[in-house]
């Protein structure tokens, strides 16, 4: 099952970071992004999460998909808490109540 499909994605910020990117992420995939500094890894993740608008191309997400990621630079206050608590805090109260075991399994 495809959860994210990227077609002909391009980002230009003054100069092109990348263009014509194609990627399909299926349920269960594990993906690592490796590139030199300034090549657009964080920008790409922000596009996938819907926090940044791409210059060209399309990103299609599975219905109901919620994309989450850990910020590259963690706020000082977050360093005093556990990753488990930070993930639970990102969920709605209702989700946190019935998803805590799943969060535990995923983080493990």
Secondary structure as GFF3:
##gff-version 3
##sequence-region A 1 108
A	DSSP	beta_strand	2	12	.	.	.	ID=ss1
A	DSSP	beta_strand	16	26	.	.	.	ID=ss2
A	DSSP	alpha_helix	41	48	.	.	.	ID=ss3
A	DSSP	beta_strand	56	61	.	.	.	ID=ss4
A	DSSP	three_ten_helix	76	80	.	.	.	ID=ss5
A	DSSP	alpha_helix	83	90	.	.	.	ID=ss6
A	DSSP	alpha_helix	93	107	.	.	.	ID=ss7
###
